[in-house]
């Protein structure tokens, strides 16, 4: 069966510090991968998606970046965090096209102080 | 960007009551998905509707896709505390790799 992992589960970082969130998928090959950010109790904002190794599409211009160094690994990064980067970050995968069912990880709660 | 607005934003009801949540857009979607999210967890898919006018039932939950494929509704009959959560609709965007998520409806069912 397929599983998706995210870590860390929670993170508190000062403004201006770097960020690295990791997402890995097990049990499938060549998945589509996604990073979303969710404001408290609200809908999901798609940040990045990837259809393959080294292929990243950005949906929202900002100080975040994403990388996919391996088939089932997706990393969200920032060189300098802003207060507005606080939120709940969700990684998801799908088998093929992004309109397929997306399976979400447990999320990372990021607080920037 | 294809915007999906959900209403109401917040809903608090007593156990046993019925409710309807709406998902509306000015854009046409090829399909639409409904997810439920528990606090601190990722969303979990409930259903996908594909055909205009389609109605799907999942126990006490009834999902309908509008005839014009611009809107959808979720009706819950005899709500239970276990139905509490954030309900999100998501539409298939024009791009091959995008789902556009709605603004969400936070439902609280009081025992």
Interface residues (C-beta under 8 A of the other chain):
Chain A: X32 X36 X41 X42 X43 X44 X45 X46 X49 X51 X57 X59 X90 X92 X97 X98 X99 X101 X102 X103 X104 X105 X106 X107 X109
Chain B: X4 X6 X30 X31 X33 X40 X41 X42 X43 X44 X45 X48 X86 X88 X90 X92 X93 X95 X96 X97 X98 X99 X100 X101 X102 X103 X104 X106
